[in-house]
Each structure stands twice: as C-alpha cells, then as structure tokens.
Amino acid sequence: MRKLLLINLLFISFVTLGQTKILDFEPDKTFGLANNNGTNTQFKPEIAANPVKDGINTSDTSVKITKEVGAPNWAFPFLNKIGSDPGGWNFTAGKVMQIKFMSVNKTDFTLTLRPWVNGAAVSDEIDLSFSGLELNKWYIAEFDYTAVADGWANRIDVWFNRNGGSDDGDVFYIDDITQSVAKTLNTEKFEFNNVKLYPNPTTGIIHFTGLENANSITIHNVIGQQVKKIKLENSLVYISDLNKGVYILKSDNGLQRKIVKN
C-alpha cells in the first residue's frame, strides 16, 4: 500500500487535456453501486443530488457516502458494471485516475481508490491523505496506477478513512471519474505551509524543516529530467555537485518546490 500525504491542501487546478471520462453518475449512465458488507452496518453509498453545484463540479447528481455508526473498515462501497461489455476503466488507454470528492464534516481524512483489473484487486493500492480542507467544497484527487499491468478495471473500491478514526456518521461525496495517460493535477498548487527550505538560492546545501513524513527527495531540471535522488536521513540536502541553474525539488510525499543553485 502506498501513502501520499497532502498537507494543508488549499487549492487544486485541473487540466482536462487527454482525459477520458469513465463515469459521471448521471441518470443515463450504466454502473452498479454496492457495499462490500451487503445491507449490514457499512459505508453506505447512494445516488444523491449534488449539494454544492459550484466551482469544479456543476453536475446534477453524485454519489453520497455515509459512514454509519459502527461500520467496519471492510464494509466499503464499490462501483462495478461500468459502461458496456466489457465495460469499466480500460487500463490500456490510461492508468491515472482522477475523481472529484467533497467532505461535509471532516477537514482531515484519507481517500483510497482500489481498482480491480481483470477480475482481481490490485495489491498496491494508494491512500491519499488530506488535511485542512474546506467543508462542502469540491476537490480533485489523482491516483497513479501506471505500475499495474494492462487490462480492464471493471470494479473500483472506495474508502474514506479506511484505517479508522472517529468518523461515524460522517458524509462524503464523489463524482466524475476520469482517466488519463499521465498526471494532470498541477501539484505545485499543493501547499505545504509548514515546510521551510533555506537558503534559496543556495550554493550547495539546503536545510529543511517540516518534512518529517518524506523518505526521499528527487531533483529535476527545468525540462523534467531527474538529475539527483537523495535518501532523507537528516534535515540537509546537498546539491553542490549540480550546475548553476533552476531545479525542481520533489519529495515522495507530494511536495514540489523550485530551488536555485548559484
């Protein structure tokens, strides 16, 4: 299982180039909506009117997910029977999934989407962790499954806070699942307000604070090529071996920052 931590998420921009819509939950679409625990206590999924037709989502309908009191984490909703036969999300045409989501009463939570490819659940599902979100506001999350083999994803499992938490009765919404062949979110809009990198510009040493959840950092040039990878063992990053210029620093938990090497 992979985890991506997104701290104090304030704004997300979305690029539609090269995307294919999988499902928008409007009345003319074919799909199944069920729960892994049947009719017992569960994360209850249902088609509902979009309560906030504004910003990035003005559609009429969406899926409302309520975590009922006492619902176990294995009682999650899932989508299946998507589209026509064979139906679903064709991984051959793109393995990056985007989904719109909204929380009614949680500002901090995790969201997990697990596709089933060729009838089997992927083993390396992705958890996205969010903090500092506005309530009743639509956002977009992106799940990169490019490491998974080609095939049809005709079922998608959905969790909010699947690893527990005091969220009985909390309500979430999802809508508009799309796919693309590459990442489309402008991740520079993910603000890590508690992370500080200094000095910048630097002559070769970068100090940082607030990046405790990262394990490694990669350095990329302005055309996107990775020029250095660093395992984080302390609060220092050394780039004295790089030429002068502008670089992009990326952590494995989602941070991106521009740095200048003098």
C-alpha positions as CSV (number, residue, x, y, z in Angstrom):
1,M,0.0,0.0,0.0
2,R,1.3,3.4,-0.9
3,K,0.5,6.6,1.0
4,L,0.8,10.2,-0.3
5,L,0.5,12.9,2.3
6,L,-1.0,16.3,1.2
7,I,-0.8,18.8,4.0
8,N,-3.0,22.0,4.2
9,L,-4.4,21.5,0.8
10,L,-5.8,24.9,-0.2
11,F,-6.3,24.7,-4.0
12,I,-6.2,22.3,-6.8
13,S,-6.1,23.1,-10.5
14,F,-7.2,20.6,-13.1
15,V,-6.1,20.0,-16.7
16,T,-8.5,18.2,-19.0
17,L,-6.1,17.6,-21.9
18,G,-6.0,13.9,-22.9
19,Q,-8.6,12.8,-20.4
20,T,-11.4,10.2,-20.9
21,K,-14.4,10.2,-18.7
22,I,-15.2,6.9,-17.1
23,L,-18.3,7.7,-15.1
24,D,-20.2,10.9,-14.1
25,F,-23.1,9.2,-12.2
26,E,-25.8,10.9,-14.3
27,P,-29.1,9.1,-14.9
28,D,-28.2,7.9,-18.4
29,K,-25.0,6.1,-17.3
30,T,-24.6,2.3,-16.7
31,F,-23.0,1.3,-13.4
32,G,-23.5,-0.7,-10.2
33,L,-23.3,0.8,-6.8
34,A,-22.9,-1.6,-3.8
35,N,-21.2,-2.3,-0.5
36,N,-18.7,-5.0,0.5
37,N,-20.8,-5.7,3.6
38,G,-24.2,-6.0,2.0
39,T,-27.1,-4.5,4.0
40,N,-25.3,-4.6,7.4
41,T,-23.6,-1.6,9.0
42,Q,-21.5,0.0,6.3
43,F,-20.1,2.9,4.4
44,K,-23.5,3.5,2.8
45,P,-23.4,4.6,-0.8
46,E,-26.3,6.1,-2.7
47,I,-27.0,8.3,-5.7
48,A,-27.9,11.8,-4.5
49,A,-28.3,15.3,-5.8
50,N,-25.1,17.3,-5.9
51,P,-25.5,19.6,-2.8
52,V,-22.9,22.1,-4.0
53,K,-23.2,22.9,-7.7
54,D,-20.3,25.3,-7.9
55,G,-16.7,25.6,-8.8
56,I,-15.3,22.5,-10.4
57,N,-18.5,20.5,-10.2
58,T,-21.8,21.7,-11.5
59,S,-23.3,18.3,-12.3
60,D,-26.8,17.4,-11.0
61,T,-26.0,14.1,-9.3
62,S,-23.2,12.5,-7.4
63,V,-22.6,9.6,-5.0
64,K,-23.1,10.3,-1.3
65,I,-21.2,8.0,1.1
66,T,-22.1,7.9,4.8
67,K,-20.1,6.0,7.3
68,E,-22.8,4.6,9.5
69,V,-22.3,4.2,13.3
70,G,-20.1,1.1,13.9
71,A,-19.3,0.5,10.3
72,P,-16.1,-1.7,10.0
73,N,-13.5,-0.6,7.5
74,W,-14.1,-3.7,5.4
75,A,-17.7,-2.5,4.8
76,F,-16.7,-0.2,2.0
77,P,-18.6,0.8,-1.2
78,F,-17.6,-0.1,-4.6
79,L,-18.5,0.7,-8.2
80,N,-18.9,-2.1,-10.8
81,K,-20.7,-2.9,-14.1
82,I,-19.3,0.3,-15.5
83,G,-20.4,1.0,-19.1
84,S,-20.9,-1.6,-21.8
85,D,-19.3,-5.0,-22.0
86,P,-16.5,-5.5,-21.1
87,G,-17.0,-2.1,-19.5
88,G,-15.1,-0.3,-16.9
89,W,-11.8,1.5,-17.0
90,N,-9.5,0.3,-19.8
91,F,-6.0,0.4,-18.3
92,T,-4.5,0.1,-21.8
93,A,-5.9,3.6,-22.6
94,G,-4.5,5.3,-19.4
95,K,-3.7,4.3,-15.8
96,V,-4.0,7.6,-14.0
97,M,-7.4,8.1,-12.3
98,Q,-8.9,11.4,-11.3
99,I,-12.0,11.7,-9.1
100,K,-13.9,14.7,-7.6
101,F,-14.6,14.5,-3.9
102,M,-16.2,16.6,-1.1
103,S,-16.4,16.3,2.7
104,V,-19.4,17.5,4.7
105,N,-17.9,17.4,8.2
106,K,-14.3,16.2,8.0
107,T,-11.3,18.5,7.2
108,D,-8.7,15.8,7.6
109,F,-9.1,12.3,6.2
110,T,-7.7,9.7,3.8
111,L,-9.2,8.6,0.5
112,T,-8.4,5.3,-1.1
113,L,-9.5,4.0,-4.6
114,R,-8.6,0.5,-5.4
115,P,-9.3,-0.8,-9.0
116,W,-9.8,-4.4,-9.8
117,V,-8.0,-5.3,-13.0
118,N,-9.0,-8.3,-15.0
119,G,-11.1,-9.6,-12.0
120,A,-8.5,-9.1,-9.3
121,A,-7.9,-6.3,-6.8
122,V,-4.5,-4.5,-7.3
123,S,-2.2,-5.3,-4.5
124,D,-0.5,-1.9,-4.3
125,E,-3.5,0.4,-3.6
126,I,-2.9,4.1,-3.0
127,D,-4.1,6.1,0.1
128,L,-4.2,9.9,-0.3
129,S,-4.2,11.8,3.0
130,F,-5.7,15.3,3.1
131,S,-5.5,18.0,5.8
132,G,-7.0,21.5,6.2
133,L,-9.7,21.1,3.5
134,E,-12.7,23.3,3.4
135,L,-16.0,21.6,4.2
136,N,-18.7,21.4,1.4
137,K,-16.2,22.2,-1.3
138,W,-15.3,20.0,-4.3
139,Y,-11.7,18.9,-4.9
140,I,-10.0,16.6,-7.3
141,A,-7.7,13.6,-6.2
142,E,-5.4,11.8,-8.6
143,F,-4.4,8.1,-8.4
144,D,-1.4,6.9,-10.4
145,Y,-1.6,3.2,-11.2
146,T,0.9,3.2,-14.1
147,A,2.8,0.3,-12.4
148,V,-0.2,-2.0,-12.8
149,A,-0.5,-4.4,-15.9
150,D,-2.8,-3.6,-18.8
151,G,-6.4,-4.8,-18.6
152,W,-10.0,-3.8,-17.7
153,A,-10.8,-2.3,-14.3
154,N,-14.5,-3.1,-14.1
155,R,-14.7,-2.6,-10.3
156,I,-13.4,0.3,-8.1
157,D,-13.4,0.1,-4.3
158,V,-13.7,3.4,-2.4
159,W,-12.8,4.2,1.2
160,F,-12.8,7.3,3.3
161,N,-10.7,6.9,6.5
162,R,-10.3,3.2,6.0
163,N,-7.7,3.0,8.7
164,G,-10.1,4.1,11.4
165,G,-10.9,7.4,13.2
166,S,-13.8,8.9,15.0
167,D,-15.9,9.4,11.9
168,D,-19.2,7.5,12.5
169,G,-22.0,9.2,10.6
170,D,-19.7,11.4,8.5
171,V,-20.7,12.2,5.0
172,F,-18.6,12.4,1.8
173,Y,-19.4,12.8,-1.9
174,I,-17.7,11.6,-5.0
175,D,-18.3,12.4,-8.7
176,D,-16.8,12.5,-12.2
177,I,-14.2,9.7,-12.5
178,T,-11.8,10.3,-15.4
179,Q,-8.6,8.6,-16.7
180,S,-5.5,9.9,-18.5
181,V,-2.2,8.5,-19.6
182,A,-0.2,10.9,-17.4
183,K,-0.7,13.0,-14.3
184,T,-2.9,16.1,-14.9
185,L,-3.0,17.9,-11.5
186,N,-0.9,20.9,-11.1
187,T,0.9,19.6,-7.9
188,E,2.6,23.0,-7.4
189,K,-0.8,24.1,-6.0
190,F,-0.5,21.6,-3.1
191,E,0.7,24.0,-0.4
192,F,2.9,22.6,2.4
193,N,2.7,25.6,4.5
194,N,4.7,24.1,7.4
195,V,7.7,23.1,5.2
196,K,10.6,25.5,5.0
197,L,13.6,25.2,2.7
198,Y,16.6,27.5,3.1
199,P,18.7,29.2,1.8
200,N,17.1,29.6,-1.6
201,P,19.1,30.5,-3.7
202,T,21.8,28.2,-2.4
203,T,25.4,27.5,-3.2
204,G,25.0,23.8,-2.5
205,I,23.4,23.0,0.9
206,I,19.6,23.2,1.6
207,H,18.2,23.0,5.1
208,F,14.6,22.0,5.6
209,T,12.0,21.7,8.3
210,G,8.5,20.2,8.4
211,L,9.1,17.4,6.0
212,E,9.1,14.5,8.6
213,N,6.8,12.3,6.5
214,A,9.1,12.1,3.5
215,N,11.6,9.4,2.9
216,S,13.4,10.6,-0.2
217,I,13.8,13.7,-2.5
218,T,14.5,13.9,-6.2
219,I,15.9,16.9,-8.0
220,H,14.7,17.6,-11.6
221,N,15.9,20.1,-14.2
222,V,13.6,22.5,-15.9
223,I,12.7,20.1,-18.6
224,G,11.6,17.4,-16.1
225,Q,14.7,15.2,-16.1
226,Q,15.7,13.7,-12.8
227,V,19.3,14.6,-12.0
228,K,19.6,13.5,-8.4
229,K,17.9,11.3,-5.8
230,I,18.5,11.7,-2.1
231,K,17.5,9.5,0.8
232,L,16.4,11.6,3.7
233,E,18.5,10.8,6.7
234,N,18.7,14.2,8.3
235,S,17.5,17.8,7.6
236,L,20.0,18.6,4.9
237,V,20.1,18.2,1.1
238,Y,23.4,18.5,-0.7
239,I,23.4,19.7,-4.4
240,S,26.9,21.2,-4.6
241,D,27.6,18.8,-7.4
242,L,24.9,20.3,-9.7
243,N,25.5,23.0,-12.2
244,K,24.2,26.5,-11.6
245,G,20.6,26.9,-12.6
246,V,16.9,26.4,-11.6
247,Y,15.7,23.0,-10.4
248,I,12.5,21.4,-9.0
249,L,12.8,19.6,-5.7
250,K,10.2,16.8,-5.2
251,S,9.6,14.8,-2.1
252,D,8.0,11.3,-2.2
253,N,5.0,12.6,-0.2
254,G,4.0,15.3,-2.8
255,L,6.0,18.4,-2.1
256,Q,7.3,20.4,-5.1
257,R,9.5,23.5,-4.7
258,K,11.6,25.5,-7.1
259,I,15.2,26.0,-6.0
260,V,18.0,28.0,-7.5
261,K,21.6,26.8,-7.4
262,N,24.2,29.6,-7.5
